[in-house]
Amino acid sequence: MLNLDIKNLKFAFLGAGIIAGVFIERLLKSGGVKPEQIFATDIRKDRLEELNHQFGIQVSPDNRDGAGFAGVLFLAIPPNAVKSVLSEVRSALRSDALVVSLAAAVPTSLMEGVLENPNPVLRVIPNTPSLIGRGMNPHCLGRHVKREDLPFIASLLALFGETIRIDESLMNVATALTAVGPTYIFPVIRALTEEAVRMGLSEQDAQFAAAQTVSGAAQLVLETGKDPEVLKAMISTQTLNEAEAHALFSAAFQTACDKISSAEKKLAAAG
Protein backbone atom coordinates (compact mmCIF):
# COMPACT_ATOMS: atom_id res chain seq x y z
CA MET A 1 0.00 0.00 0.00
CA LEU A 2 1.32 3.44 -0.93
CA ASN A 3 2.16 6.01 1.72
CA LEU A 4 -0.86 8.31 1.81
CA ASP A 5 0.88 11.40 3.19
CA ILE A 6 2.08 13.48 0.24
CA LYS A 7 3.69 16.01 2.57
CA ASN A 8 6.15 13.39 3.84
CA LEU A 9 6.98 11.73 0.52
CA LYS A 10 10.05 12.12 -1.64
CA PHE A 11 9.58 12.81 -5.34
CA ALA A 12 12.06 12.39 -8.18
CA PHE A 13 11.80 13.47 -11.80
CA LEU A 14 13.89 11.64 -14.34
CA GLY A 15 14.01 14.26 -17.06
CA ALA A 16 13.76 17.93 -16.20
CA GLY A 17 12.00 19.47 -19.19
CA ILE A 18 9.00 21.76 -19.37
CA ILE A 19 6.37 19.38 -18.01
CA ALA A 20 8.65 18.27 -15.17
CA GLY A 21 9.06 21.94 -14.25
CA VAL A 22 5.28 22.37 -14.28
CA PHE A 23 4.76 19.44 -11.91
CA ILE A 24 7.65 20.42 -9.63
CA GLU A 25 6.34 23.97 -9.26
CA ARG A 26 2.83 22.72 -8.53
CA LEU A 27 4.03 20.25 -5.88
CA LEU A 28 5.92 23.01 -4.12
CA LYS A 29 3.15 25.60 -4.31
CA SER A 30 0.09 23.50 -3.51
CA GLY A 31 1.16 20.10 -2.29
CA GLY A 32 2.81 21.15 0.94
CA VAL A 33 6.04 19.62 -0.38
CA LYS A 34 9.40 21.15 0.56
CA PRO A 35 12.30 21.60 -1.88
CA GLU A 36 14.40 18.99 -0.09
CA GLN A 37 11.72 16.40 -0.90
CA ILE A 38 12.22 16.80 -4.66
CA PHE A 39 15.04 15.46 -6.82
CA ALA A 40 15.54 16.01 -10.54
CA THR A 41 17.91 14.40 -13.03
CA ASP A 42 18.76 15.35 -16.59
CA ILE A 43 21.61 15.15 -19.07
CA ARG A 44 21.55 18.95 -19.36
CA LYS A 45 23.66 20.48 -16.63
CA ASP A 46 22.36 23.98 -17.33
CA ARG A 47 18.74 22.86 -16.86
CA LEU A 48 19.56 21.21 -13.54
CA GLU A 49 21.33 24.37 -12.36
CA GLU A 50 18.27 26.39 -13.40
CA LEU A 51 15.88 24.19 -11.39
CA ASN A 52 18.19 24.14 -8.39
CA HIS A 53 18.43 27.93 -8.46
CA GLN A 54 14.71 28.46 -9.08
CA PHE A 55 13.27 25.96 -6.61
CA GLY A 56 16.11 24.83 -4.34
CA ILE A 57 15.54 21.17 -5.19
CA GLN A 58 18.23 18.51 -5.32
CA VAL A 59 19.65 17.67 -8.74
CA SER A 60 22.02 15.19 -10.34
CA PRO A 61 23.00 14.06 -13.84
CA ASP A 62 22.74 10.44 -12.63
CA ASN A 63 19.28 8.85 -12.98
CA ARG A 64 20.13 6.26 -10.35
CA ASP A 65 20.47 9.00 -7.74
CA GLY A 66 16.89 10.06 -8.42
CA ALA A 67 15.54 6.51 -8.46
CA GLY A 68 17.10 5.67 -5.11
CA PHE A 69 15.71 8.85 -3.57
CA ALA A 70 12.08 8.57 -4.64
CA GLY A 71 8.93 7.23 -3.11
CA VAL A 72 7.20 8.58 -6.23
CA LEU A 73 9.27 8.46 -9.40
CA PHE A 74 8.11 10.57 -12.35
CA LEU A 75 9.33 9.56 -15.80
CA ALA A 76 9.43 12.89 -17.65
CA ILE A 77 11.66 11.67 -20.47
CA PRO A 78 11.10 11.14 -24.21
CA PRO A 79 9.13 7.97 -25.02
CA ASN A 80 12.06 6.36 -26.81
CA ALA A 81 14.21 6.71 -23.66
CA VAL A 82 11.80 5.06 -21.21
CA LYS A 83 12.98 1.49 -21.68
CA SER A 84 16.70 2.27 -21.44
CA VAL A 85 16.27 4.60 -18.45
CA LEU A 86 14.16 2.08 -16.53
CA SER A 87 16.77 -0.59 -17.26
CA GLU A 88 19.40 1.78 -15.92
CA VAL A 89 17.62 2.58 -12.65
CA ARG A 90 15.64 -0.55 -11.79
CA SER A 91 18.19 -1.94 -9.35
CA ALA A 92 18.28 1.41 -7.51
CA LEU A 93 14.51 1.85 -7.40
CA ARG A 94 12.76 1.22 -4.09
CA SER A 95 10.49 -1.81 -4.25
CA ASP A 96 7.53 0.19 -2.91
CA ALA A 97 8.01 3.24 -5.14
CA LEU A 98 5.19 4.41 -7.38
CA VAL A 99 6.35 4.91 -10.97
CA VAL A 100 4.42 7.71 -12.69
CA SER A 101 5.02 7.85 -16.42
CA LEU A 102 4.38 11.15 -18.20
CA ALA A 103 5.69 9.76 -21.49
CA ALA A 104 3.27 9.47 -24.38
CA ALA A 105 2.76 6.23 -26.29
CA VAL A 106 4.56 3.95 -23.82
CA PRO A 107 2.27 1.20 -22.45
CA THR A 108 2.37 0.16 -18.82
CA SER A 109 3.11 -3.43 -19.88
CA LEU A 110 6.41 -2.33 -21.42
CA MET A 111 7.45 -0.53 -18.25
CA GLU A 112 6.41 -3.43 -16.03
CA GLY A 113 8.38 -5.81 -18.23
CA VAL A 114 11.58 -3.82 -17.66
CA LEU A 115 11.24 -3.36 -13.89
CA GLU A 116 12.62 -6.10 -11.67
CA ASN A 117 10.04 -5.63 -8.92
CA PRO A 118 6.23 -5.35 -9.13
CA ASN A 119 6.23 -1.61 -8.62
CA PRO A 120 2.84 0.05 -9.18
CA VAL A 121 2.89 1.95 -12.46
CA LEU A 122 0.62 4.92 -13.12
CA ARG A 123 0.50 6.28 -16.65
CA VAL A 124 -0.61 9.93 -16.85
CA ILE A 125 -1.21 12.26 -19.79
CA PRO A 126 -0.09 15.65 -18.46
CA ASN A 127 -0.95 19.08 -19.82
CA THR A 128 0.41 22.52 -19.10
CA PRO A 129 -2.61 24.00 -17.22
CA SER A 130 -1.51 21.66 -14.41
CA LEU A 131 0.84 24.51 -13.46
CA ILE A 132 -2.13 26.37 -11.96
CA GLY A 133 -4.03 23.28 -10.80
CA ARG A 134 -6.39 23.44 -13.78
CA GLY A 135 -4.96 20.58 -15.80
CA MET A 136 -6.84 17.74 -17.41
CA ASN A 137 -4.64 14.70 -16.87
CA PRO A 138 -6.25 11.39 -17.90
CA HIS A 139 -4.64 8.27 -16.49
CA CYS A 140 -4.62 4.50 -16.59
CA LEU A 141 -3.31 1.94 -14.12
CA GLY A 142 -0.68 -0.76 -14.39
CA ARG A 143 -1.51 -4.26 -13.24
CA HIS A 144 0.35 -3.93 -9.91
CA VAL A 145 -1.70 -0.98 -8.66
CA LYS A 146 -3.87 -2.16 -5.78
CA ARG A 147 -7.33 -0.95 -4.87
CA GLU A 148 -6.01 0.48 -1.62
CA ASP A 149 -3.56 2.61 -3.63
CA LEU A 150 -6.35 4.48 -5.41
CA PRO A 151 -7.04 7.16 -2.74
CA PHE A 152 -3.39 8.21 -2.81
CA ILE A 153 -3.34 8.31 -6.61
CA ALA A 154 -6.50 10.43 -6.61
CA SER A 155 -5.06 12.89 -4.09
CA LEU A 156 -1.80 13.14 -6.02
CA LEU A 157 -3.47 13.83 -9.36
CA ALA A 158 -5.89 16.30 -7.75
CA LEU A 159 -2.96 18.62 -7.05
CA PHE A 160 -2.65 19.19 -10.79
CA GLY A 161 -6.33 19.49 -11.72
CA GLU A 162 -8.93 17.08 -13.01
CA THR A 163 -8.49 13.53 -14.25
CA ILE A 164 -10.41 10.63 -15.69
CA ARG A 165 -9.38 7.00 -15.56
CA ILE A 166 -9.62 5.39 -18.98
CA ASP A 167 -8.75 2.13 -20.65
CA GLU A 168 -5.16 2.12 -21.80
CA SER A 169 -6.24 1.46 -25.39
CA LEU A 170 -7.68 5.00 -25.44
CA MET A 171 -4.64 6.81 -24.06
CA ASN A 172 -3.45 7.97 -27.48
CA VAL A 173 -6.85 9.52 -28.20
CA ALA A 174 -6.82 11.24 -24.82
CA THR A 175 -3.29 12.52 -25.48
CA ALA A 176 -4.43 14.18 -28.71
CA LEU A 177 -7.39 15.68 -26.85
CA THR A 178 -5.83 16.94 -23.63
CA ALA A 179 -2.03 17.11 -23.87
CA VAL A 180 -2.15 18.68 -27.33
CA GLY A 181 -5.46 20.41 -26.57
CA PRO A 182 -4.13 23.78 -25.37
CA THR A 183 -2.48 24.26 -28.78
CA TYR A 184 -5.96 24.23 -30.33
CA ILE A 185 -7.18 26.93 -27.94
CA PHE A 186 -4.26 29.35 -27.58
CA PRO A 187 -4.44 30.48 -31.25
CA VAL A 188 -8.14 31.24 -30.75
CA ILE A 189 -7.35 33.50 -27.80
CA ARG A 190 -4.52 35.12 -29.75
CA ALA A 191 -6.68 35.80 -32.82
CA LEU A 192 -9.50 37.32 -30.78
CA THR A 193 -7.02 39.43 -28.84
CA GLU A 194 -5.32 40.76 -31.96
CA GLU A 195 -8.60 41.74 -33.60
CA ALA A 196 -9.84 43.51 -30.48
CA VAL A 197 -6.53 45.39 -30.22
CA ARG A 198 -6.76 46.36 -33.89
CA MET A 199 -10.16 47.86 -33.17
CA GLY A 200 -9.05 49.86 -30.15
CA LEU A 201 -8.82 47.75 -26.98
CA SER A 202 -5.54 47.67 -25.11
CA GLU A 203 -3.67 44.40 -25.45
CA GLN A 204 -3.96 43.77 -21.72
CA ASP A 205 -7.72 44.26 -21.71
CA ALA A 206 -8.22 42.35 -24.94
CA GLN A 207 -6.24 39.30 -23.84
CA PHE A 208 -7.94 39.24 -20.45
CA ALA A 209 -11.38 39.49 -22.04
CA ALA A 210 -10.64 36.85 -24.69
CA ALA A 211 -9.15 34.37 -22.22
CA GLN A 212 -11.96 34.87 -19.71
CA THR A 213 -14.54 34.39 -22.46
CA VAL A 214 -12.99 31.05 -23.43
CA SER A 215 -12.70 30.04 -19.77
CA GLY A 216 -16.28 31.06 -19.02
CA ALA A 217 -17.67 29.23 -22.04
CA ALA A 218 -15.85 26.06 -21.00
CA GLN A 219 -17.08 26.39 -17.42
CA LEU A 220 -20.64 26.87 -18.67
CA VAL A 221 -20.44 23.50 -20.45
CA LEU A 222 -18.97 21.83 -17.36
CA GLU A 223 -21.38 23.25 -14.81
CA THR A 224 -24.60 22.98 -16.81
CA GLY A 225 -23.78 19.69 -18.50
CA LYS A 226 -25.58 20.98 -21.58
CA ASP A 227 -24.59 20.26 -25.15
CA PRO A 228 -22.56 23.14 -26.63
CA GLU A 229 -25.12 23.33 -29.44
CA VAL A 230 -27.83 24.14 -26.90
CA LEU A 231 -25.68 26.75 -25.18
CA LYS A 232 -24.75 28.34 -28.49
CA ALA A 233 -28.43 29.05 -29.13
CA MET A 234 -28.45 31.39 -26.12
CA ILE A 235 -26.42 33.92 -28.14
CA SER A 236 -28.27 35.74 -30.92
CA THR A 237 -25.28 36.91 -32.96
CA GLN A 238 -23.30 34.06 -34.52
CA THR A 239 -20.65 34.87 -37.14
CA LEU A 240 -18.28 31.89 -37.05
CA ASN A 241 -18.18 29.63 -40.10
CA GLU A 242 -18.76 26.48 -38.09
CA ALA A 243 -18.16 24.05 -40.94
CA GLU A 244 -14.70 25.50 -41.53
CA ALA A 245 -13.91 25.60 -37.81
CA HIS A 246 -15.11 22.02 -37.35
CA ALA A 247 -12.98 20.81 -40.25
CA LEU A 248 -9.94 22.70 -38.94
CA PHE A 249 -10.11 21.29 -35.40
CA SER A 250 -11.04 17.80 -36.59
CA ALA A 251 -8.01 17.73 -38.87
CA ALA A 252 -5.71 18.97 -36.12
CA PHE A 253 -7.04 16.35 -33.71
CA GLN A 254 -6.67 13.54 -36.25
CA THR A 255 -3.14 14.62 -37.11
CA ALA A 256 -2.21 14.54 -33.42
CA CYS A 257 -3.74 11.06 -33.05
CA ASP A 258 -1.85 9.81 -36.09
CA LYS A 259 1.49 11.15 -34.83
CA ILE A 260 1.05 9.64 -31.38
CA SER A 261 -0.06 6.26 -32.77
CA SER A 262 2.87 6.27 -35.17
CA ALA A 263 5.27 6.90 -32.30
CA GLU A 264 3.76 4.01 -30.34
CA LYS A 265 4.15 1.65 -33.32
CA LYS A 266 7.79 2.65 -33.76
CA LEU A 267 8.47 1.99 -30.09
CA ALA A 268 6.79 -1.40 -30.31
CA ALA A 269 8.76 -2.31 -33.44
CA ALA A 270 12.03 -1.30 -31.75
CA GLY A 271 11.28 -3.81 -28.99
Secondary structure as the mmCIF struct_conf table of DSSP 4:
data_model
#
loop_
_struct_conf.conf_type_id
_struct_conf.id
_struct_conf.beg_label_comp_id
_struct_conf.beg_label_asym_id
_struct_conf.beg_label_seq_id
_struct_conf.end_label_comp_id
_struct_conf.end_label_asym_id
_struct_conf.end_label_seq_id
HELX_RH_3T_P HELX_RH_3T_P1 ILE A 6 ASN A 8
STRN STRN1 PHE A 11 LEU A 14
BEND BEND1 GLY A 15 GLY A 15
BEND BEND2 GLY A 17 GLY A 17
HELX_RH_AL_P HELX_RH_AL_P1 ILE A 18 SER A 30
BEND BEND3 GLY A 31 GLY A 31
HELX_RH_3T_P HELX_RH_3T_P2 PRO A 35 GLN A 37
STRN STRN2 ILE A 38 THR A 41
BEND BEND4 ILE A 43 ILE A 43
HELX_RH_AL_P HELX_RH_AL_P2 LYS A 45 PHE A 55
STRN STRN3 GLN A 58 SER A 60
BEND BEND5 PRO A 61 PRO A 61
HELX_RH_AL_P HELX_RH_AL_P3 ASN A 63 PHE A 69
BEND BEND6 GLY A 71 GLY A 71
STRN STRN4 VAL A 72 LEU A 75
BEND BEND7 ILE A 77 ILE A 77
HELX_RH_3T_P HELX_RH_3T_P3 PRO A 79 ALA A 81
HELX_RH_AL_P HELX_RH_AL_P4 VAL A 82 VAL A 89
TURN_TY1_P TURN_TY1_P1 ARG A 90 ALA A 92
BEND BEND8 LEU A 93 LEU A 93
TURN_TY1_P TURN_TY1_P2 SER A 95 ASP A 96
HELX_LH_PP_P HELX_LH_PP_P1 ALA A 97 ALA A 97
STRN STRN5 LEU A 98 SER A 101
TURN_TY1_P TURN_TY1_P3 ALA A 104 ALA A 105
HELX_RH_AL_P HELX_RH_AL_P5 THR A 108 VAL A 114
BEND BEND9 GLU A 116 ASN A 117
STRN STRN6 VAL A 121 VAL A 124
HELX_RH_3T_P HELX_RH_3T_P4 THR A 128 ILE A 132
TURN_TY1_P TURN_TY1_P4 GLY A 133 GLY A 133
STRN STRN7 GLY A 135 MET A 136
STRN STRN8 HIS A 139 LEU A 141
TURN_TY1_P TURN_TY1_P5 ARG A 143 HIS A 144
HELX_RH_3T_P HELX_RH_3T_P5 ARG A 147 ASP A 149
HELX_RH_AL_P HELX_RH_AL_P6 LEU A 150 ALA A 158
TURN_TY1_P TURN_TY1_P6 LEU A 159 PHE A 160
STRN STRN9 GLY A 161 GLU A 162
STRN STRN10 ARG A 165 ARG A 165
HELX_RH_3T_P HELX_RH_3T_P6 GLU A 168 LEU A 170
HELX_RH_AL_P HELX_RH_AL_P7 MET A 171 ALA A 174
HELX_RH_PI_P HELX_RH_PI_P1 THR A 175 ALA A 179
BEND BEND10 VAL A 180 VAL A 180
TURN_TY1_P TURN_TY1_P7 GLY A 181 GLY A 181
HELX_RH_AL_P HELX_RH_AL_P8 PRO A 182 ARG A 198
TURN_TY1_P TURN_TY1_P8 MET A 199 GLY A 200
HELX_RH_AL_P HELX_RH_AL_P9 GLU A 203 THR A 224
HELX_RH_AL_P HELX_RH_AL_P10 PRO A 228 LYS A 232
TURN_TY1_P TURN_TY1_P9 ALA A 233 MET A 234
BEND BEND11 SER A 236 SER A 236
HELX_RH_AL_P HELX_RH_AL_P11 GLU A 242 ALA A 270
#
